[in-house]
Amino acid sequence: MACPAVPKMGEAPVGEMSMSGEMYVSALRSSGDLGGVFEFDGETGYFYLYDQNRRDRQRIVADIHILSGQPDFTESDVEVRWDGREEMVGLLIRGRLWAAFGGGEKFGGDYRANGQPEIPGSVLSAFESKQ
């Protein structure tokens, strides 16, 4: 199966939920090279860093496990967003940053209802400054 393309800058981020509970939400950096993608297949959710310049089957360059099992949120609660400098891309669930990629590092993951993400303050502040 080929990796889906992330929408181009200016296009609305993709956000879909099928009858089986699948979700797909993404955001592309303005330069068009990297994208952040949250995908939930009905059983497991991952946040991916995509490199648009690679071949289809090689576009995923990093991943963070978000959850297994049924989420307590819907697609409308999920946002994928770049920080103001477009150096980090983050996954927000109900407005809270749960995972991020930046500077070759991965942060967060393992979503838990009523839990707290394990993300350094410097990463959290980068996303708080861009609302």
Secondary structure, 3 states (H helix, E strand, C coil): CCCCCCCCCCCCCCEEECCCCCEEEEEECCCCCEEEEEEECCCEEEEEEEECCCCHHHCEEEEEEEEECCCCCCHHHEEEEECCCCCEEEEEECCEEEEEEECCEEEECCCCCCCCCCCCHHHHHHHHCCC
